[in-house]
Amino acid sequence: MTLTPEQQSEIDAQRASGTTTLRATAPGMEQHLYTAIPVLDHGFIRVIDYMGDDAAITQAARVSYGKGTKAVSNDEGLIRYLMRHWHSTPFEMCEIKLHVKLPVFVARQWIRHRTANVNEYSARYSILDREFYIPAPEHLAAQSVVNNQGRGEALSGEEADRVLRYLRDDAMRAYDHYEEMISDVGQQGLARELARMNLPANIYTQWYWKVDLHNLLHFLRLRADAHAQYEIRVYAEALCEVVRDWVPFAYKAFEDYRMGGATLSSGALECVRRMLKGEEVTQENSGMSKGEWREFMGVIEG
Ligand SMILES: Cc1cc2nc3c(=O)[nH]c(=O)nc-3n(C[C@H](O)[C@H](O)[C@H](O)COP(=O)(O)OP(=O)(O)OC[C@H]3O[C@@H](n4cnc5c(N)ncnc54)[C@H](O)[C@@H]3O)c2cc1C
């Protein structure tokens, strides 16, 4: 279960105690505040706090005294200009603080994004819950034959059953031993900070994660991408929805120029120019390696 009834009632109480403020609020984000968005089998993302909205980006860009906006359409145009020209600091004026529950192996990928502030649940101090990520059968896939860092078709039949059984049994056995080792009934009981080391990487951890919008968009560009591992991608996709509701203009610009856009090398650009002139350009006469050509064709053919 993602949340216990006690945790849910704490969240409900937080949502029920409204306060008034002079600060800018984003209506779309107010809807998300404190609610838990389920991800994977036991995980979630919860918005704990945020600062700023689309107007905060343009205000900072204009170093304005007031709201800094002449018309909403000007705001959108300016945000698109900033995104297009990599003028990124105005996006850093918006911040978000999240509570995330995620498997440890996903956390290891996530923590590589250093430009954020993190506080993780302490397994030295507290006892971890018996909660493990077990992939749904359609996500239990074979090693990819074309990409060393990816997966191919879903496993099937006896192999799928056996793998799922191993994942469940190994996790349960490791947790049983964890519980037994930390128990002080009839023994001294091993320290939590040591007992945790036999737990598998699919156990869930939790953290508070605070980041500014510029670095969040960088995270989303890498982790909501089709090449990112499924288990972190689903968190990034859930976050994309939150960001869309929070700063709709910035998110639209991000979709256009970053997620949906592409960067071409000078050689690739030269090939496009030759193609536009009607020249037949092939990998052999492009000056690109086979891999680069394949990626280039992926970009221009869609
Ligand atoms: C598909 C994919 C596969 C990956 N595979 C691997 C892998 O096999 N092995 C592996 O180790 N990692 C891997 N990574 C992680 C990757 O190398 C980055 O560590 C991760 O994506 C975080 O990116 P970042 O450093 O740009 O982000 P952040 O840490 O948030 O940094 C944002 C930006 O700030 C700047 N910055 C931050 N800290 C510093 C610093 N100390 N010095 C200089 N500039 C800094 C950089 O410009 C950086 O781009 C993979 C990531 C992806 C998306």
The ligand as a Tripos MOL2 file, in Angstrom:
@<TRIPOS>MOLECULE
LIG
   53    58     1     0     0
SMALL
NO_CHARGES

@<TRIPOS>ATOM
      1 C1         20.3290    7.5190  -19.7370 C.3       1 LIG1
      2 C2         21.3620    7.7700  -18.6650 C.ar      1 LIG1
      3 C3         22.3820    6.8590  -18.4380 C.ar      1 LIG1
      4 C4         23.3460    7.0820  -17.4440 C.ar      1 LIG1
      5 N1         24.3260    6.1540  -17.2180 N.ar      1 LIG1
      6 C5         25.2470    6.3610  -16.2390 C.ar      1 LIG1
      7 C6         26.2710    5.3970  -15.9600 C.ar      1 LIG1
      8 O1         26.3770    4.3570  -16.6140 O.2       1 LIG1
      9 N2         27.1530    5.6380  -14.9550 N.ar      1 LIG1
     10 C7         27.0980    6.8010  -14.2180 C.ar      1 LIG1
     11 O2         27.9250    6.9730  -13.3190 O.2       1 LIG1
     12 N3         26.1300    7.7190  -14.4480 N.ar      1 LIG1
     13 C8         25.2170    7.5290  -15.4220 C.ar      1 LIG1
     14 N4         24.2370    8.4680  -15.6430 N.ar      1 LIG1
     15 C9         24.1960    9.6680  -14.7830 C.3       1 LIG1
     16 C10        24.7280   10.9070  -15.5430 C.3       1 LIG1
     17 O3         26.0800   10.7420  -15.9010 O.3       1 LIG1
     18 C11        24.5900   12.1480  -14.6430 C.3       1 LIG1
     19 O4         25.3490   11.9600  -13.4700 O.3       1 LIG1
     20 C12        23.1540   12.4020  -14.2200 C.3       1 LIG1
     21 O5         22.2990   12.3390  -15.3350 O.3       1 LIG1
     22 C13        23.0370   13.7780  -13.5550 C.3       1 LIG1
     23 O6         23.2430   14.7690  -14.5420 O.3       1 LIG1
     24 P1         23.9610   16.1350  -14.2200 P.3       1 LIG1
     25 O7         25.3190   15.8930  -13.6420 O.co2     1 LIG1
     26 O8         23.8860   16.9660  -15.4570 O.co2     1 LIG1
     27 O9         22.9550   16.7320  -13.1060 O.3       1 LIG1
     28 P2         23.2780   17.6270  -11.8390 P.3       1 LIG1
     29 O10        24.1550   16.9090  -10.8860 O.co2     1 LIG1
     30 O11        21.9510   18.1210  -11.3180 O.co2     1 LIG1
     31 O12        24.0640   18.8300  -12.4130 O.3       1 LIG1
     32 C14        23.4460   19.7800  -13.2830 C.3       1 LIG1
     33 C15        24.5270   20.5140  -13.9990 C.3       1 LIG1
     34 O13        25.2850   21.2510  -13.0400 O.3       1 LIG1
     35 C16        26.6640   21.2130  -13.3800 C.3       1 LIG1
     36 N5         27.3970   20.5730  -12.2730 N.ar      1 LIG1
     37 C17        26.8590   19.9890  -11.1660 C.ar      1 LIG1
     38 N6         27.8290   19.5650  -10.3580 N.ar      1 LIG1
     39 C18        29.0020   19.8440  -10.9720 C.ar      1 LIG1
     40 C19        30.3590   19.6400  -10.6430 C.ar      1 LIG1
     41 N7         30.7270   19.0790   -9.5080 N.pl3     1 LIG1
     42 N8         31.2770   20.0330  -11.5280 N.ar      1 LIG1
     43 C20        30.9510   20.6240  -12.6750 C.ar      1 LIG1
     44 N9         29.6900   20.8610  -13.0560 N.ar      1 LIG1
     45 C21        28.7090   20.4770  -12.2170 C.ar      1 LIG1
     46 C22        26.7840   20.4570  -14.6870 C.3       1 LIG1
     47 O14        26.7070   21.3600  -15.7460 O.3       1 LIG1
     48 C23        25.5360   19.5940  -14.7030 C.3       1 LIG1
     49 O15        25.1110   19.2320  -15.9920 O.3       1 LIG1
     50 C24        23.2720    8.2640  -16.6380 C.ar      1 LIG1
     51 C25        22.2350    9.1850  -16.8660 C.ar      1 LIG1
     52 C26        21.2940    8.9530  -17.8570 C.ar      1 LIG1
     53 C27        20.1910    9.9440  -18.0540 C.3       1 LIG1
@<TRIPOS>BOND
     1     1     2 1
     2     2     3 ar
     3     2    52 ar
     4     3     4 ar
     5     4     5 ar
     6     4    50 ar
     7     5     6 ar
     8     6     7 ar
     9     6    13 1
    10     7     8 2
    11     7     9 ar
    12     9    10 ar
    13    10    11 2
    14    10    12 ar
    15    12    13 ar
    16    13    14 ar
    17    14    15 1
    18    14    50 ar
    19    15    16 1
    20    16    17 1
    21    16    18 1
    22    18    19 1
    23    18    20 1
    24    20    21 1
    25    20    22 1
    26    22    23 1
    27    23    24 1
    28    24    25 2
    29    24    26 1
    30    24    27 1
    31    27    28 1
    32    28    29 2
    33    28    30 1
    34    28    31 1
    35    31    32 1
    36    32    33 1
    37    33    34 1
    38    33    48 1
    39    34    35 1
    40    35    36 1
    41    35    46 1
    42    36    37 ar
    43    36    45 ar
    44    37    38 ar
    45    38    39 ar
    46    39    40 ar
    47    39    45 ar
    48    40    41 1
    49    40    42 ar
    50    42    43 ar
    51    43    44 ar
    52    44    45 ar
    53    46    47 1
    54    46    48 1
    55    48    49 1
    56    50    51 ar
    57    51    52 ar
    58    52    53 1
@<TRIPOS>SUBSTRUCTURE
     1 LIG1         1 GROUP 0 **** ****
